[in-house]
Amino acid sequence: MARKKKSAKSNRKRLFIGALLLVSALLVLVSLTTHAIIDDQRITGEIDPHLNPFEISYHNQGGMLGAYFAYVLFVVLGWLAYFIPLGVIFVSLRLFSSAMAVRFEAHSVLLFLISLLSTMIYDIHLVTGGGTEIIFPAGGLVAQKLTELSVKVLGGTGSNLVLLGAILVLLLLYTSVTPFLA
């Protein structure tokens, strides 16, 4: 009898945490999708530098918190920031029903890795293009630093080849597609 109560209590706690994670992930997702450049300019002080952050009318549908979340996530991860709420949604689904989440888990990891590698390939031309500074890296600071390291170690062409090869290997390992065999 005590075992059933403990199991029911554990199940409720798991469902509560899953619901809390799901709502938080949806809030971050809404904040990212309703991101506005003017909010970034207000956060950095380019516009209205003397206003109190609580007096500003934010365009982000997540309010002030959403504007700050979106700003920080886009600076750090660029467009890859969308994977954060999606990953949290998968964790919450796992707490609700592990069978449902297991199906999506491998897909999301593969999609993130391929997206990161593709973003690095895109950023290579920004790093090697002769400019001294990347103003808007596609993958944020994370992809920018990984790309700069890759270019420093392998060079521009070598980085392109290695990253494209890594994408090809991931696709070959994960899918049943064999492009070189008839």
Backbone as numpy.savetxt, mean C-alpha at the origin, in Angstrom:
# Nx Ny Nz CAx CAy CAz Cx Cy Cz
-18.44 -27.42 30.16 -19.26 -26.22 30.16 -18.39 -24.96 30.16
-17.35 -24.95 30.98 -16.45 -23.80 31.04 -15.70 -23.64 29.73
-15.43 -24.76 29.09 -14.71 -24.73 27.81 -15.57 -24.06 26.74
-16.88 -24.32 26.72 -17.78 -23.70 25.74 -17.86 -22.19 25.97
-17.93 -21.76 27.25 -17.99 -20.34 27.55 -16.72 -19.63 27.09
-15.58 -20.28 27.37 -14.31 -19.70 26.97 -14.21 -19.61 25.45
-14.68 -20.63 24.75 -14.65 -20.63 23.30 -15.57 -19.56 22.72
-16.74 -19.41 23.29 -17.68 -18.38 22.83 -17.12 -16.99 23.09
-16.47 -16.80 24.24 -15.89 -15.50 24.57 -14.73 -15.18 23.62
-13.93 -16.19 23.33 -12.81 -16.02 22.40 -13.32 -15.70 21.00
-14.39 -16.35 20.59 -14.98 -16.11 19.28 -15.53 -14.69 19.18
-16.18 -14.22 20.24 -16.72 -12.84 20.24 -15.59 -11.82 20.16
-14.53 -12.07 20.91 -13.39 -11.17 20.89 -12.78 -11.11 19.49
-12.65 -12.28 18.86 -12.10 -12.36 17.51 -13.00 -11.60 16.53
-14.30 -11.77 16.64 -15.23 -11.06 15.75 -15.21 -9.55 15.99
-15.07 -9.14 17.25 -15.00 -7.72 17.59 -13.75 -7.09 16.98
-12.61 -7.76 17.13 -11.36 -7.25 16.56 -11.45 -7.22 15.04
-12.05 -8.26 14.45 -12.23 -8.29 13.00 -13.09 -7.14 12.52
-14.17 -6.84 13.22 -15.05 -5.72 12.84 -14.33 -4.39 12.99
-13.57 -4.25 14.07 -12.82 -3.02 14.30 -11.77 -2.81 13.20
-11.08 -3.86 12.84 -10.09 -3.77 11.76 -10.75 -3.45 10.42
-11.89 -4.05 10.16 -12.60 -3.81 8.90 -13.03 -2.35 8.79
-13.60 -1.80 9.86 -14.04 -0.40 9.84 -12.83 0.53 9.69
-11.75 0.22 10.39 -10.54 1.05 10.28 -9.97 1.00 8.86
-9.93 -0.17 8.27 -9.42 -0.32 6.90 -10.29 0.44 5.91
-11.59 0.38 6.10 -12.49 1.11 5.20 -12.31 2.62 5.35
-12.06 3.09 6.58 -11.81 4.51 6.79 -10.52 4.94 6.08
-9.48 4.14 6.19 -8.22 4.46 5.51 -8.42 4.41 3.99
-9.16 3.43 3.51 -9.42 3.32 2.07 -10.20 4.54 1.55
-11.21 4.98 2.30 -11.95 6.19 1.92 -11.02 7.40 1.95
-10.15 7.47 2.94 -9.21 8.58 3.04 -8.26 8.61 1.85
-7.81 7.45 1.42 -6.90 7.39 0.27 -7.61 7.75 -1.04
-8.83 7.27 -1.19 -9.54 7.52 -2.46 -10.05 8.95 -2.57
-10.24 9.62 -1.45 -10.72 11.00 -1.50 -9.59 11.99 -1.20
-8.36 11.55 -1.38 -7.18 12.38 -1.15 -7.23 13.60 -2.05
-6.90 14.76 -1.49 -6.89 16.01 -2.26 -5.55 16.71 -2.06
-4.99 17.19 -3.14 -3.69 17.87 -3.08 -3.76 19.11 -2.18
-4.88 19.80 -2.19 -4.99 21.00 -1.37 -4.86 20.66 0.12
-5.32 19.49 0.52 -5.14 19.07 1.91 -3.66 18.87 2.22
-2.92 18.29 1.26 -1.47 18.12 1.44 -0.79 19.47 1.59
-1.20 20.43 0.78 -0.59 21.76 0.84 -0.90 22.45 2.17
-2.06 22.18 2.72 -2.39 22.75 4.04 -1.62 22.05 5.15
-1.44 20.74 5.01 -0.69 19.99 6.02 0.76 20.44 6.05
1.35 20.65 4.88 2.76 21.06 4.82 2.96 22.55 5.06
1.87 23.32 5.11 1.97 24.75 5.40 2.16 25.61 4.17
2.03 25.05 2.98 2.15 25.83 1.75 0.97 26.80 1.61
-0.19 26.38 2.09 -1.40 27.22 2.08 -1.85 27.37 3.52
-2.24 28.53 3.91 -2.74 28.80 5.26 -1.78 28.31 6.34
-0.52 28.76 6.34 0.44 28.22 7.30 0.14 28.59 8.76
-0.63 29.63 8.97 -0.87 30.07 10.35 -2.19 29.60 10.93
-2.95 28.83 10.15 -4.24 28.34 10.65 -4.04 27.13 11.54
-4.89 27.03 12.51 -4.93 25.86 13.38 -5.49 24.69 12.55
-4.88 23.49 12.61 -5.39 22.36 11.80 -6.85 22.03 12.09
-7.34 22.38 13.26 -8.73 22.09 13.60 -9.69 23.13 13.01
-9.17 24.22 12.49 -10.01 25.25 11.89 -10.13 25.10 10.38
-9.38 24.18 9.80 -9.35 24.01 8.34 -10.48 23.08 7.91
-11.11 23.42 6.80 -12.12 22.56 6.21 -11.42 21.65 5.20
-11.28 20.36 5.54 -10.57 19.42 4.69 -11.49 18.89 3.61
-10.93 18.62 2.44 -11.68 18.05 1.32 -11.78 16.53 1.43
-10.89 15.94 2.20 -10.87 14.50 2.38 -12.12 14.06 3.14
-12.76 13.01 2.65 -13.99 12.51 3.29 -13.72 11.85 4.63
-12.46 11.62 4.96 -12.08 11.09 6.27 -11.77 12.20 7.26
-12.02 13.44 6.86 -11.77 14.58 7.74 -10.28 14.84 7.91
-9.95 15.48 9.03 -8.56 15.81 9.30 -7.72 14.54 9.45
-8.23 13.57 10.17 -7.50 12.31 10.36 -7.25 11.62 9.02
-8.26 11.59 8.18 -8.13 10.98 6.86 -7.13 11.72 5.99
-7.13 13.05 6.06 -6.18 13.83 5.27 -4.74 13.54 5.70
-4.51 13.47 7.00 -3.17 13.16 7.49 -2.75 11.73 7.16
-3.68 10.78 7.32 -3.37 9.38 6.96 -2.99 9.29 5.49
-3.80 9.90 4.63 -3.55 9.84 3.19 -2.21 10.50 2.85
-1.94 11.64 3.46 -0.68 12.35 3.19 0.52 11.48 3.56
0.52 10.95 4.76 1.65 10.14 5.23 1.81 8.87 4.40
0.71 8.18 4.13 0.79 6.94 3.37 1.25 7.19 1.93
0.79 8.27 1.31 1.22 8.56 -0.06 2.68 9.01 -0.11
3.15 9.72 0.91 4.55 10.12 0.93 5.44 8.89 1.09
5.05 7.98 1.98 5.89 6.82 2.28 5.77 5.75 1.20
4.55 5.45 0.75 4.35 4.31 -0.16 3.87 4.68 -1.55
3.52 5.92 -1.79 2.97 6.29 -3.10 1.66 5.56 -3.34
1.42 5.16 -4.56 0.15 4.48 -4.87 0.07 3.10 -4.24
1.19 2.56 -3.79 1.18 1.26 -3.11 0.48 1.34 -1.76
0.17 2.55 -1.31 -0.54 2.73 -0.04 -1.91 2.05 -0.04
-2.47 1.84 -1.22 -3.77 1.17 -1.30 -3.70 -0.27 -0.81
-2.51 -0.84 -0.78 -2.37 -2.21 -0.29 -2.51 -2.31 1.23
-2.27 -1.23 1.94 -2.39 -1.25 3.41 -3.82 -1.56 3.83
-4.83 -0.78 3.40 -6.18 -1.12 3.82 -6.65 -2.46 3.26
-6.20 -2.80 2.06 -6.60 -4.09 1.50 -6.03 -5.24 2.33
-4.79 -5.09 2.78 -4.19 -6.11 3.66 -4.92 -6.22 4.98
-5.31 -5.08 5.54 -6.05 -5.11 6.81 -7.43 -5.73 6.61
-8.04 -5.49 5.47 -9.33 -6.12 5.17 -9.17 -7.63 5.11
-8.08 -8.11 4.51 -7.83 -9.56 4.46 -7.62 -10.13 5.86
-6.93 -9.38 6.72 -6.75 -9.84 8.11 -8.09 -9.92 8.82
-8.94 -8.91 8.61 -10.25 -8.94 9.25 -11.11 -10.07 8.71
-11.01 -10.34 7.41 -11.76 -11.47 6.84 -11.28 -12.79 7.44
-9.98 -12.88 7.69 -9.44 -14.08 8.30 -10.01 -14.26 9.71
-10.21 -13.17 10.42 -10.80 -13.25 11.75 -12.27 -13.66 11.68
-12.96 -13.24 10.63 -14.35 -13.63 10.46 -14.47 -15.08 9.97
-13.73 -15.38 8.91 -13.79 -16.71 8.31 -12.46 -16.99 7.64
-11.70 -17.88 8.20 -10.36 -18.13 7.67 -10.40 -18.74 6.27
-11.43 -19.50 5.96 -11.50 -20.14 4.64 -11.61 -19.09 3.53
-12.35 -18.02 3.79 -12.52 -16.97 2.80 -11.21 -16.20 2.59
-10.49 -15.93 3.65 -9.28 -15.12 3.55 -8.12 -15.88 2.93
-8.05 -17.18 3.14 -6.94 -17.97 2.60 -6.91 -17.90 1.08
-8.08 -17.85 0.46 -8.16 -17.79 -1.00 -7.52 -16.52 -1.53
-7.66 -15.42 -0.80 -7.17 -14.13 -1.28 -5.75 -13.82 -0.84
-5.26 -14.52 0.16 -3.97 -14.17 0.76 -2.82 -14.25 -0.24
-2.68 -15.37 -0.91 -1.58 -15.53 -1.86 -1.73 -14.55 -3.02
-2.95 -14.33 -3.46 -3.18 -13.39 -4.56 -2.71 -11.99 -4.19
-3.03 -11.56 -2.98 -2.68 -10.20 -2.58 -1.18 -10.03 -2.40
-0.50 -11.03 -1.87 0.96 -10.93 -1.71 1.62 -10.86 -3.08
1.20 -11.71 -4.00 1.76 -11.71 -5.35 1.49 -10.38 -6.04
0.27 -9.88 -5.93 -0.08 -8.62 -6.56 0.75 -7.47 -5.98
0.97 -7.47 -4.67 1.79 -6.43 -4.06 3.23 -6.49 -4.56
3.81 -7.69 -4.59 5.20 -7.83 -5.04 5.36 -7.39 -6.51
4.45 -7.82 -7.35 4.52 -7.44 -8.76 4.31 -5.93 -8.91
3.42 -5.36 -8.13 3.19 -3.92 -8.18 4.42 -3.15 -7.72
5.06 -3.62 -6.65 6.27 -2.96 -6.16 7.38 -3.03 -7.22
7.59 -4.20 -7.80 8.62 -4.34 -8.81 8.31 -3.49 -10.05
7.05 -3.45 -10.45 6.66 -2.63 -11.60 6.85 -1.15 -11.31
6.55 -0.74 -10.11 6.75 0.65 -9.71 8.23 1.00 -9.72
9.05 0.07 -9.27 10.50 0.30 -9.30 10.99 0.44 -10.74
10.46 -0.37 -11.64 10.83 -0.26 -13.05 10.44 1.12 -13.59
9.27 1.58 -13.21 8.83 2.91 -13.64 9.75 3.99 -13.06
10.14 3.84 -11.80 10.97 4.85 -11.14 12.41 4.86 -11.65
12.85 3.79 -12.30 14.23 3.75 -12.81 14.49 4.90 -13.76
13.53 5.18 -14.63 13.77 6.28 -15.58 13.80 7.63 -14.87
13.14 7.74 -13.72 13.22 8.99 -12.96 14.58 9.13 -12.30
15.13 8.01 -11.83 16.43 8.04 -11.16 17.55 8.26 -12.17
17.46 7.60 -13.32 18.55 7.68 -14.30 18.32 8.76 -15.34
17.24 9.50 -15.24 16.90 10.50 -16.26 17.72 11.76 -16.21
18.71 11.83 -15.35 19.55 13.02 -15.31 19.10 14.03 -14.27
17.86 13.90 -13.80 17.40 14.81 -12.76 18.05 14.47 -11.44
18.27 15.47 -10.63 18.94 15.23 -9.36 17.97 14.81 -8.27
16.69 15.07 -8.49 15.73 14.81 -7.43 14.43 14.27 -8.02
13.89 13.23 -7.41 12.59 12.72 -7.80 11.55 13.49 -7.00
10.67 14.18 -7.69 9.67 14.98 -6.98 8.49 14.11 -6.56
7.98 13.29 -7.47 6.84 12.44 -7.17 7.14 11.00 -7.56
7.83 10.24 -6.72 8.06 8.83 -7.06 6.74 8.07 -7.00
6.55 7.18 -7.92 5.28 6.45 -8.01 5.03 5.59 -6.78
6.05 5.02 -6.22 5.89 4.13 -5.08 6.24 4.76 -3.75
6.32 6.08 -3.71 6.66 6.75 -2.47 8.14 6.59 -2.14
8.46 6.91 -0.90 9.86 6.86 -0.47 10.41 5.44 -0.46
9.57 4.47 -0.15 10.03 3.08 -0.08 10.53 2.61 -1.45
9.70 2.75 -2.46 10.10 2.33 -3.81 11.24 3.19 -4.34
11.25 4.47 -3.99 12.32 5.35 -4.44 13.67 4.87 -3.90
13.73 4.57 -2.62 14.99 4.13 -2.02 15.41 2.76 -2.56
14.45 1.86 -2.74 14.78 0.55 -3.31 15.27 0.69 -4.75
14.65 1.60 -5.51 15.07 1.83 -6.89 16.46 2.44 -6.93
16.72 3.43 -6.08 18.05 4.05 -6.05 19.11 3.02 -5.69
18.82 2.14 -4.75 19.76 1.08 -4.38 19.99 0.14 -5.56
18.92 -0.25 -6.23 19.01 -1.14 -7.38 19.85 -0.53 -8.49
19.62 0.74 -8.78 20.36 1.42 -9.85 21.83 1.56 -9.45
22.08 1.83 -8.19 23.46 1.98 -7.73 24.21 0.65 -7.85
23.54 -0.45 -7.52 24.19 -1.77 -7.53 24.24 -2.35 -8.94
23.13 -2.26 -9.68 23.03 -2.94 -10.98 23.07 -2.02 -12.19
22.96 -0.72 -11.98 22.85 0.20 -13.10 21.42 0.23 -13.62
21.13 1.15 -14.52 19.77 1.30 -15.04 19.29 0.10 -15.83
20.08 -0.31 -16.82 19.69 -1.45 -17.66 19.67 -2.74 -16.86
20.67 -2.94 -16.02 20.71 -4.14 -15.18 19.53 -4.22 -14.24
19.14 -3.08 -13.67 17.98 -3.06 -12.79 16.71 -3.43 -13.54
16.55 -2.87 -14.74 15.39 -3.22 -15.56 15.34 -4.71 -15.83
16.47 -5.27 -16.22 16.52 -6.71 -16.53 16.22 -7.57 -15.31
16.84 -7.26 -14.19 16.64 -8.06 -12.97 15.20 -7.94 -12.48
14.64 -6.74 -12.48 13.27 -6.55 -11.99 12.26 -7.22 -12.92
12.46 -7.09 -14.22 11.57 -7.79 -15.17 11.70 -9.30 -15.01
12.92 -9.77 -14.80 13.13 -11.20 -14.56 12.44 -11.67 -13.29
12.49 -10.86 -12.24 11.82 -11.22 -10.99 10.31 -11.30 -11.18
9.75 -10.37 -11.95 8.32 -10.42 -12.23 7.98 -11.68 -13.02
8.79 -11.99 -14.01 8.57 -13.20 -14.81 8.64 -14.45 -13.94
9.62 -14.53 -13.07 9.76 -15.69 -12.18 8.54 -15.81 -11.26
8.10 -14.69 -10.69 6.91 -14.72 -9.82 5.69 -15.22 -10.59
5.51 -14.73 -11.79 4.35 -15.17 -12.58 4.46 -16.64 -12.96
5.66 -17.10 -13.31 5.84 -18.51 -13.67 5.63 -19.43 -12.47
6.10 -19.01 -11.30 5.92 -19.83 -10.10 4.47 -19.87 -9.63
3.79 -18.78 -9.82 2.44 -18.67 -9.28 1.37 -19.18 -10.23
1.58 -18.97 -11.52 0.55 -19.37 -12.49 1.03 -20.60 -13.25
0.15 -21.12 -14.04 0.51 -22.28 -14.86 0.95 -21.87 -16.26
1.12 -20.58 -16.48 1.53 -20.06 -17.77 3.00 -20.39 -18.00
3.29 -20.99 -19.13 4.67 -21.30 -19.52 4.88 -20.70 -20.90
5.35 -19.46 -20.98 5.42 -18.76 -22.26 6.48 -19.32 -23.21
7.47 -20.03 -22.70 8.56 -20.49 -23.55 8.37 -21.93 -24.05
7.35 -22.59 -23.55 7.10 -23.97 -23.96 5.83 -24.02 -24.81
5.87 -24.77 -25.87 4.70 -24.83 -26.75 3.77 -25.92 -26.31
